[in-house]
Amino acid sequence: MTPAEHMPSDEVDRNRAENWDVLALLLSGAPSDQTLGLLAEVAGDETALGRAWRGLAQAAGDTDAASAAREFFDLFIGVGRGELLPYASFYITGFLNERPLAELRGDLARLGIARQSGDHDPEDRIALLCAIMAAYARGDLGHGPGPSQGEFFARHLAPWAAAFFEDLANAPAARFYAALARVGREFIAIETQGFALAAQERAIA
């Protein structure tokens, strides 16, 4: 991957969207053998994020869909519950379905995003939030009365996403997903810094 400071702005956003898309895909369900094969071909650069991507590529090459599915089940589903609860409400308040979920639902309504029929999982799950950030990066959101992408990130991911990825990296069941967690951890740090710099620039302008 090319360091963002040497990329045109539209390429930066495409790169951001790709990172968010991969996180959303792999956190919403276990990867197929085809997906693992594609991930195994990724070549990272010498940045911290690039090295994390190389680690994910190696992990993808060392696993298969059946192993990844067992890992996903143990981490996020489990018998009763998985090792991790990947929800903003839980990380911020210690309980599910609390104030962060209500605040998110308000922002989703302003963005025109409605719950899909048959989806009973709370909207504040990490996979959905990553998918929304991917849509922002592609330019599909942020043009109406809803929050900007910086505001959305600050409200719904910045308070807890880094802690989630740290927990995922150290979860006993995590092998392939530990490598994904390192990508998530580095990418969240980059996004946090980027949005902070953008806010400073707006304050100065």
N, C-alpha and C positions, 0 to 999 in steps of 0.2 A: 504493500500500500504506500501511496505517496504522502509524505508529510503535508498536513493541511496548509501550512504557511506557504507552500510552493504551488498551490493548486488554484485555478480560477474559482470564483465563488460558486458557480453553478456545479462545478465538479466536486467541490467540497460538500455541497448539499446532497449530491448523488451518493457520495461516499458515506455521508452520515445516514442517509436513508437505507443504504445497504446494510450498515451495521445494525441499525434499529430493526430492520426486517429479519435479519438472521436471529437476533435475540428473541424477537416475537415468535418466530417459527419454532425455534427449539425449546422455548419455554411454554409453548402451547401444547406440545405433544412430542413424543419420541420420534427421532428421525428415521426415515426409511433407509434401506441400503443405498438407494440412489442418492439421497441427500448426503449420506456419509461419504460416498464416493466423490461427490462434488466438493465437499469440504476438505477432503484429504488432498485435493489439488491446489488449495489456496497457498499462495506464497506471500509471506509477510515481509516487511522491511525491518530496519534496525531500530525503529522507535519502540517504545514500551508496548504500544498497541500492536504493532507489527509482530513483535516477538510473541505476544499472547495469541495472535492469529496462527502463527506457526505451531504453537503448542496445541491449539485446537485442531489444526490439520493433522498433526501426528496422532492425537487422540482419536480422531475420526478414522484414521487408517488402522488403528489398533483395536477397533470395536466393530460390532455388527448390529443390525437392527434389533435382534432379539435381546442382546445384552443391554443396549440402550433403553429398550422398552422396560426391562426389569429395573434398571436404574431409575428411570423416570417414575415408575410406580412407587418404588421405595422412597424416593425423595418427596414427591408431591401428592401422592394418593394414599398408599399404605393400607393396612388393615386398621380401620378406624380413622387414621390420619397419617400423612407422610411425615418425614423428618422436618420439612419446612412448610410454613404457611405463607405463600408468596403474595400477600395482600397488604396494601398500604395501611388499612385500619389496624391490622394486627401489629405491624411493626411500629406504628406511631402511638397507638393507645394500649396495646396488649390484648385487644379484643377484636373480634370480627364484626363487620356491619356497623361500624361506629361513625363518628363525625367525618373522618376523611372520605368515606364512601358517599355520604350525603353531599359533601362539597363537590366531589367529582361528578356525581349525577347532575348537579346544577350546571357545571361547566360543559358536560356532554350535551345537555339539552340546548345550551346556547350555541354549541357547535353544530347542532342538528344531527347528532349521533344517537340513534335509538337502539335499545337492546334487541337482539335478534330473537325471533320466536324460538322457544325451546331452550334458550340459554339461561340456566339458573345459577351460574357461577357469578359471584359478585364482580362488578365492573372494575374494582380497584386491584385486580390481579396484575402482576408484573407483565405478563405476556400482552395483555390488551393495551396497557399503557405504552409499551414499546411500539406496538403497531400504530398507535395514535401519533407518537413522535415521528415514526417513519412517514406517515401521511403529511405531517407538518413539513418535514424536510423536503418532501417531493413537491411542496407547494399546494397540496390539496386542501389544506385547512389554514385558518388564520386570517381569512379575508372578510369575515362577518363580525357579528357582535360578540363572539366568544373570545376567550383569552388568546393572547399571542403564544407562540411556542415557548418563549422564555418564561412567560407567566405560568403556562401549563406545567412545564418542567419544574419550576420552583415550587409550585403548589403540590404536585402529585408524585414527583419522583425524587427530587433533591432531598427531601427529609428522610428517605429510607432506602433508596435503591442501592447505595453503596454498602450499607449494612447487610442487605439481602445477599448481594453478590459475595460479600465476605463470608457470610454463613454458608452459602452454597459451595464456595471453594473449600471449606473445611468440613463439610458434611460427611459423615462416615460412609454413606453409600455412594458418594460422588466420585466418579472416575472421569468419564467423558464430560460430565457436567461440571466437574471441577475446572477443566480446561475452558469450558464456556464461561464459567464464572470469572476467570481471569480476563477474558475479553470484555465482559460486562463491566468489571471493576475499572479497567483502564479507560474504557469508552465513557463511562459515567464521569470519571475525573476530567476527561477532555471536554465533555459537554458542559460540565459545571464551570470550568474555567472560561470556556467560550461565551457562555451566557453572562458571566460576571463581567468580562471585558466589554461585551456589547452594551451592558447596562451602564458601565462607566463612560463609554463613548457617547451614549445618549445624554448622560448627565452633563457632560462637558459641552456638547453641541448647543 
